[in-house]
Amino acid sequence: MKRVMSALLGLGYLMLALGLGSCAVAEQKGVKVGDPAPDWKGIIGVDDKEHSLADYKDAKLIVLVFTCNHCPVAKAYEDRLIALQKDYKDKGVQVIAVNVNNIPEDRLDRMKERAKEKGFNFPYIYDSSQKMGHDYGARVTPHVYVLDSERKIAYIGAIDDNIDPAKVKKHYLRDALDALLAGQTPPVAETKAFGCTIKYE
């Protein structure tokens, strides 16, 4: 019994040293599918205006995407987000991209450059306080949260199953949106988001 306890204690120290313990705790925070979406307001966008969740009250669904400028994975999904907003705009879906990283390449001035360069057709907002990220439990970029018509969390996770658009087999986000627009539950309500870790302070 003492050997088992000693081994478990050693494993605990190892996890702590590697940061695995803190990761496990971090994943337990934030929202779950079915929870009310955390409210937010006064978040500055690349248009220099303040944005709030209430501004989008007319949208049937909101796709809140935690993203950033510097991450190769986030960059790989920018065109897919632009296409998604174009395809679903007339169906009442609003994409909102939010960045909470405070490293130089992810600050508002660089966000403005990126949005202009890529021709974003959705709001790109900057929460330097990082509160939105903590409230939702976002861990990586990109990390998606779909808010239904009642502003409850209906889907959490990845946009699809492959960073390479030519190799995508499962369109998690689009499938979730199609189901919700049809008055149904998403076929898969939660997937594992993958990308660069959000740089929390």
Residue pairs with C-beta under 8 A, 6 or more apart in sequence:
12 21
14 20
15 21
15 24
16 22
26 137
26 139
27 137
27 139
29 134
29 137
30 134
30 135
30 136
30 137
30 138
31 37
31 38
31 135
31 136
31 137
31 145
31 153
31 156
32 153
32 156
33 153
33 154
33 155
33 156
33 189
33 190
34 152
34 153
35 152
35 153
36 151
36 152
36 153
37 53
37 62
37 64
37 136
37 145
37 147
37 151
37 152
37 153
38 132
38 135
38 136
39 52
39 53
39 54
40 52
40 53
40 127
40 131
40 132
40 135
41 50
41 51
41 52
41 53
41 54
42 50
42 52
43 50
43 51
43 52
43 98
43 125
43 126
43 127
43 132
44 50
44 51
44 108
44 125
44 126
45 51
45 123
45 124
45 125
45 126
46 108
46 111
46 112
46 115
46 116
46 120
46 123
46 124
46 125
46 126
47 123
51 96
51 123
51 125
53 62
53 151
56 62
56 94
56 96
58 92
59 92
59 93
59 94
60 91
60 92
60 93
60 149
60 181
61 92
61 93
61 94
61 146
61 147
61 148
61 149
61 154
61 177
61 180
61 181
62 93
62 94
62 95
62 96
62 146
62 147
62 151
63 84
63 93
63 94
63 95
63 96
63 144
63 145
63 146
63 147
63 173
63 177
64 96
64 98
64 136
64 144
64 145
64 146
64 147
65 81
65 95
65 96
65 97
65 98
65 142
65 143
65 144
65 145
65 159
66 98
66 99
66 100
66 132
66 133
66 136
66 138
66 140
66 141
66 142
66 143
66 144
66 145
66 198
67 74
67 77
67 78
67 81
67 97
67 98
67 99
67 141
67 142
68 74
68 99
68 101
68 106
68 141
68 196
68 198
69 75
69 99
69 105
69 106
69 110
69 111
69 114
70 101
70 103
70 105
70 106
70 196
71 141
71 195
71 196
72 196
73 140
73 141
73 142
73 163
73 194
73 195
73 196
74 141
74 142
74 195
74 196
76 163
76 164
76 165
77 142
77 159
77 163
78 118
78 120
79 118
79 165
80 159
80 160
80 165
81 95
81 97
81 122
81 142
81 159
82 118
82 119
82 120
82 121
82 122
84 93
84 95
84 173
84 174
85 93
85 94
85 95
85 121
85 122
86 121
88 95
88 177
89 121
91 177
91 181
92 181
93 177
93 181
94 122
95 122
96 122
96 123
96 125
97 120
97 122
97 123
97 124
97 125
98 124
98 125
98 126
98 127
98 132
98 133
99 106
99 111
99 124
99 125
99 126
99 127
99 141
100 126
100 127
100 128
100 130
100 132
100 133
100 138
100 198
100 200
101 141
101 198
101 199
102 128
102 130
102 199
102 201
103 199
104 110
106 199
107 126
107 128
108 126
108 128
111 124
111 126
114 120
114 124
115 124
127 133
130 200
130 201
132 138
133 198
133 200
134 200
136 143
136 145
138 145
138 198
139 193
139 197
139 198
140 193
140 194
140 195
140 196
140 197
140 198
141 195
141 196
141 198
142 158
142 159
142 193
142 195
143 156
143 157
143 193
143 195
143 198
144 155
144 156
144 157
144 158
144 159
144 173
144 193
145 153
145 155
145 156
146 153
146 154
146 155
146 156
146 173
146 176
146 177
146 180
146 186
147 153
147 154
148 154
148 180
154 176
154 180
154 185
154 186
154 189
155 172
155 173
155 176
155 180
155 186
155 188
155 189
155 190
156 189
156 190
156 191
156 193
157 172
157 190
157 191
157 192
157 193
158 172
158 173
158 191
158 192
158 193
158 194
159 172
159 173
160 168
160 170
160 171
160 172
160 173
160 174
161 168
161 169
161 170
161 172
161 191
162 168
162 169
163 194
170 188
172 188
172 191
175 186
175 187
175 188
176 186
176 187
176 188
176 189
179 185
179 186
179 187
180 186
